[in-house]
């Protein structure tokens, strides 16, 4: 069955809450102030799309394609990226809330996270090589068996990363963030 195609369309202020957008294809589309909360995006593809100030919390993402998608000022609480298609998976985030999101086992090299809240998210076994967490709050976010090589954490804060359980070669940390690398040892740093 052929997917319904939307090309170069602008969707503004549309409420898709709890609705199904399953099996659709969006190419070079822009979504502005749209609500997708608890929507079903399964088996849909988004190529070269932009989400601006949208709510995508708790959406279903089984086999969803996100290819060169940018999220700006979006709320993505509990978004399960681990269920998205791996093929050409690429996205960026600016001023987004990604709390409780799941990125387990995803190969998302060179991903930009800028000015985001990423609390209690899960990056276990993900490949984040050369990604950047610029001014991001990583409170209680899980990095377990994660490839963090060349990742920029210079302005990230509230992270806790076990150096023995992750690959961190050439990752960048600020001296003020070193406590997040040593907290498992329960030492006092003054």
Secondary structure as a PSIPRED ss2 file (coil, helix, strand):
# PSIPRED VFORMAT (PSIPRED V4.0)

   1 X C   1.000  0.000  0.000
   2 X C   1.000  0.000  0.000
   3 X C   1.000  0.000  0.000
   4 X E   0.000  0.000  1.000
   5 X E   0.000  0.000  1.000
   6 X E   0.000  0.000  1.000
   7 X E   0.000  0.000  1.000
   8 X C   1.000  0.000  0.000
   9 X C   1.000  0.000  0.000
  10 X E   0.000  0.000  1.000
  11 X E   0.000  0.000  1.000
  12 X E   0.000  0.000  1.000
  13 X C   1.000  0.000  0.000
  14 X C   1.000  0.000  0.000
  15 X E   0.000  0.000  1.000
  16 X C   1.000  0.000  0.000
  17 X C   1.000  0.000  0.000
  18 X C   1.000  0.000  0.000
  19 X C   1.000  0.000  0.000
  20 X E   0.000  0.000  1.000
  21 X C   1.000  0.000  0.000
  22 X C   1.000  0.000  0.000
  23 X C   1.000  0.000  0.000
  24 X E   0.000  0.000  1.000
  25 X E   0.000  0.000  1.000
  26 X E   0.000  0.000  1.000
  27 X E   0.000  0.000  1.000
  28 X C   1.000  0.000  0.000
  29 X C   1.000  0.000  0.000
  30 X E   0.000  0.000  1.000
  31 X E   0.000  0.000  1.000
  32 X E   0.000  0.000  1.000
  33 X C   1.000  0.000  0.000
  34 X C   1.000  0.000  0.000
  35 X E   0.000  0.000  1.000
  36 X C   1.000  0.000  0.000
  37 X C   1.000  0.000  0.000
  38 X C   1.000  0.000  0.000
  39 X C   1.000  0.000  0.000
  40 X E   0.000  0.000  1.000
  41 X C   1.000  0.000  0.000
  42 X C   1.000  0.000  0.000
  43 X C   1.000  0.000  0.000
  44 X C   1.000  0.000  0.000
  45 X E   0.000  0.000  1.000
  46 X E   0.000  0.000  1.000
  47 X E   0.000  0.000  1.000
  48 X C   1.000  0.000  0.000
  49 X C   1.000  0.000  0.000
  50 X E   0.000  0.000  1.000
  51 X E   0.000  0.000  1.000
  52 X E   0.000  0.000  1.000
  53 X C   1.000  0.000  0.000
  54 X C   1.000  0.000  0.000
  55 X E   0.000  0.000  1.000
  56 X C   1.000  0.000  0.000
  57 X C   1.000  0.000  0.000
  58 X C   1.000  0.000  0.000
  59 X C   1.000  0.000  0.000
  60 X E   0.000  0.000  1.000
  61 X C   1.000  0.000  0.000
  62 X C   1.000  0.000  0.000
  63 X C   1.000  0.000  0.000
  64 X C   1.000  0.000  0.000
  65 X E   0.000  0.000  1.000
  66 X E   0.000  0.000  1.000
  67 X E   0.000  0.000  1.000
  68 X E   0.000  0.000  1.000
  69 X E   0.000  0.000  1.000
  70 X E   0.000  0.000  1.000
  71 X E   0.000  0.000  1.000
  72 X E   0.000  0.000  1.000
  73 X C   1.000  0.000  0.000
  74 X C   1.000  0.000  0.000
  75 X E   0.000  0.000  1.000
  76 X C   1.000  0.000  0.000
  77 X C   1.000  0.000  0.000
  78 X C   1.000  0.000  0.000
  79 X C   1.000  0.000  0.000
  80 X E   0.000  0.000  1.000
  81 X H   0.000  1.000  0.000
  82 X H   0.000  1.000  0.000
  83 X H   0.000  1.000  0.000
  84 X C   1.000  0.000  0.000
  85 X C   1.000  0.000  0.000
  86 X C   1.000  0.000  0.000
  87 X C   1.000  0.000  0.000
  88 X C   1.000  0.000  0.000
  89 X C   1.000  0.000  0.000
  90 X E   0.000  0.000  1.000
  91 X E   0.000  0.000  1.000
  92 X E   0.000  0.000  1.000
  93 X E   0.000  0.000  1.000
  94 X E   0.000  0.000  1.000
  95 X C   1.000  0.000  0.000
  96 X C   1.000  0.000  0.000
  97 X E   0.000  0.000  1.000
  98 X C   1.000  0.000  0.000
  99 X C   1.000  0.000  0.000
 100 X C   1.000  0.000  0.000
 101 X C   1.000  0.000  0.000
 102 X E   0.000  0.000  1.000
 103 X C   1.000  0.000  0.000
 104 X C   1.000  0.000  0.000
 105 X C   1.000  0.000  0.000
 106 X C   1.000  0.000  0.000
 107 X E   0.000  0.000  1.000
 108 X C   1.000  0.000  0.000
 109 X C   1.000  0.000  0.000
 110 X C   1.000  0.000  0.000
 111 X C   1.000  0.000  0.000
 112 X E   0.000  0.000  1.000
 113 X E   0.000  0.000  1.000
 114 X E   0.000  0.000  1.000
 115 X C   1.000  0.000  0.000
 116 X C   1.000  0.000  0.000
 117 X E   0.000  0.000  1.000
 118 X C   1.000  0.000  0.000
 119 X C   1.000  0.000  0.000
 120 X C   1.000  0.000  0.000
 121 X C   1.000  0.000  0.000
 122 X E   0.000  0.000  1.000
 123 X C   1.000  0.000  0.000
 124 X C   1.000  0.000  0.000
 125 X C   1.000  0.000  0.000
 126 X C   1.000  0.000  0.000
 127 X E   0.000  0.000  1.000
 128 X C   1.000  0.000  0.000
 129 X C   1.000  0.000  0.000
 130 X C   1.000  0.000  0.000
 131 X C   1.000  0.000  0.000
 132 X E   0.000  0.000  1.000
 133 X E   0.000  0.000  1.000
 134 X E   0.000  0.000  1.000
 135 X C   1.000  0.000  0.000
 136 X C   1.000  0.000  0.000
 137 X E   0.000  0.000  1.000
 138 X C   1.000  0.000  0.000
 139 X C   1.000  0.000  0.000
 140 X C   1.000  0.000  0.000
 141 X C   1.000  0.000  0.000
 142 X E   0.000  0.000  1.000
 143 X C   1.000  0.000  0.000
 144 X C   1.000  0.000  0.000
 145 X C   1.000  0.000  0.000
 146 X C   1.000  0.000  0.000
 147 X E   0.000  0.000  1.000
 148 X C   1.000  0.000  0.000
 149 X C   1.000  0.000  0.000
 150 X C   1.000  0.000  0.000
 151 X C   1.000  0.000  0.000
 152 X E   0.000  0.000  1.000
 153 X C   1.000  0.000  0.000
 154 X C   1.000  0.000  0.000
 155 X C   1.000  0.000  0.000
 156 X C   1.000  0.000  0.000
 157 X E   0.000  0.000  1.000
 158 X C   1.000  0.000  0.000
 159 X C   1.000  0.000  0.000
 160 X C   1.000  0.000  0.000
 161 X C   1.000  0.000  0.000
 162 X C   1.000  0.000  0.000
 163 X C   1.000  0.000  0.000
 164 X C   1.000  0.000  0.000
 165 X C   1.000  0.000  0.000
 166 X C   1.000  0.000  0.000
 167 X E   0.000  0.000  1.000
 168 X C   1.000  0.000  0.000
 169 X C   1.000  0.000  0.000
 170 X C   1.000  0.000  0.000
 171 X C   1.000  0.000  0.000
 172 X E   0.000  0.000  1.000
 173 X C   1.000  0.000  0.000
 174 X C   1.000  0.000  0.000
 175 X H   0.000  1.000  0.000
 176 X H   0.000  1.000  0.000
 177 X H   0.000  1.000  0.000
 178 X C   1.000  0.000  0.000
 179 X H   0.000  1.000  0.000
 180 X H   0.000  1.000  0.000
 181 X H   0.000  1.000  0.000
 182 X H   0.000  1.000  0.000
 183 X H   0.000  1.000  0.000
 184 X H   0.000  1.000  0.000
 185 X H   0.000  1.000  0.000
 186 X C   1.000  0.000  0.000
 187 X C   1.000  0.000  0.000
 188 X C   1.000  0.000  0.000
 189 X C   1.000  0.000  0.000
 190 X C   1.000  0.000  0.000
